[in-house]
Amino acid sequence: MTTATARAASRIELRATDEIKQLLTTAAAYTGIDLTSFVLSNVVPVAREIVERKERLIVDAVDYAAALDLLDNPPEPPAALLKAARNHGKGHGIRSDNTGAIEAPQRKAVRLRKG
C-alpha cells in the first residue's frame, strides 16, 4: 500500500469553530494547498517531535558510564533474592546448590496437532 493510498484510506474528523475553520482555510489558500494538506503539513512535524521526545532516553555521561559498568560488572544477587528463587522452585523440579546456582529441568518439546 502506498503512502498516498494509506492517506486516502484513513480519515480524521476535527471539530472547530467557524472562525477557526475560516482562518485555516484562508491560510491554506494563501499557501496554495488544500485544507487537509495544510493542516497535516503543520501538525505532523509537531507530532513527530513530541513522540520522539517522549520515546527517547537521554542520560548524562556519568549515568551512561554507570549503566555500562553495571552491565560489565553486575553486582552479586542479594541473599534474600537467592533464597526466594530457591523457595519458588520447590515443587517445580528446580534445584539449587549451596552456591546459589539455580538449575531448571529441560523441557520436552511438544508438538500440537491442528484440529
C-alpha positions in Angstrom: 0.0 0.0 0.0 1.5 3.3 -1.0 1.6 6.4 1.3 -1.0 8.2 -0.9 -3.3 5.2 -0.7 -2.8 5.0 3.1 -3.7 8.7 3.4 -6.8 8.2 1.4 -7.9 5.2 3.4 -7.5 6.9 6.8 -9.8 9.7 7.9 -9.6 12.1 10.8 -12.5 14.3 11.7 -12.0 17.6 13.6 -14.5 19.9 15.2 -13.6 23.6 15.1 -15.5 26.9 15.4 -16.5 28.6 12.1 -13.9 31.2 12.9 -11.0 28.7 13.2 -12.1 26.8 10.1 -12.2 30.1 8.1 -8.7 31.0 9.4 -7.3 27.6 8.4 -9.0 27.7 5.0 -7.6 31.2 4.3 -4.1 30.2 5.4 -4.3 27.1 3.2 -5.4 29.2 0.3 -2.6 31.7 0.8 -0.1 28.8 0.6 -1.7 27.3 -2.4 -2.6 24.0 -0.9 -5.9 22.4 0.2 -7.0 22.5 3.8 -6.2 18.8 4.6 -2.6 19.2 3.2 -2.2 22.5 5.1 -3.3 21.0 8.4 -1.2 17.8 8.0 1.9 19.7 6.9 1.8 21.8 10.0 0.7 19.2 12.6 2.7 16.1 11.6 6.1 17.6 12.3 4.9 18.7 15.7 3.5 15.3 16.4 6.8 13.6 15.3 8.8 15.9 17.7 6.5 15.1 20.6 6.7 11.3 20.0 10.5 11.4 19.5 11.0 13.5 22.7 8.8 11.1 24.8 10.3 7.9 23.3 14.0 8.9 23.5 16.0 8.3 26.7 18.6 10.9 27.4 21.2 10.3 30.0 24.3 12.3 31.0 27.8 10.9 30.7 28.0 9.9 34.3 24.8 7.9 34.3 25.7 6.3 31.0 29.1 5.2 32.3 27.5 3.8 35.5 25.0 1.8 33.4 27.8 0.3 31.2 29.7 -0.5 34.4 26.7 -2.4 35.8 26.4 -4.3 32.6 30.0 -5.3 32.5 30.3 -5.9 36.3 26.9 -6.9 37.6 26.6 -7.0 41.4 26.1 -10.3 43.3 22.5 -11.0 43.9 21.3 -10.4 47.5 21.0 -13.5 49.7 17.2 -12.8 50.1 16.8 -13.0 46.3 18.7 -16.3 46.1 16.6 -17.7 48.9 13.4 -16.6 47.2 14.5 -18.2 43.9 15.3 -21.4 45.7 11.9 -21.4 47.5 10.0 -20.5 44.4 11.4 -23.5 42.6 10.4 -26.1 45.2 7.8 -28.5 43.8 8.6 -27.4 40.2 11.7 -29.5 39.6 14.0 -26.6 40.0 17.1 -27.3 42.1 19.8 -25.1 43.5 23.2 -25.8 45.2 24.8 -24.1 48.2 26.5 -21.5 45.9 23.1 -20.1 44.8 23.3 -21.5 41.3 19.8 -22.5 40.1 19.2 -25.4 37.7 15.9 -25.9 35.9 14.9 -29.1 34.3 15.0 -29.4 30.5 11.5 -29.1 29.0 10.4 -31.6 26.3 9.2 -30.3 23.1 5.6 -30.9 22.5 4.0 -30.9 19.0 0.5 -29.6 18.9 -1.9 -31.0 16.4 -4.1 -28.7 14.4 -7.6 -29.7 14.8 
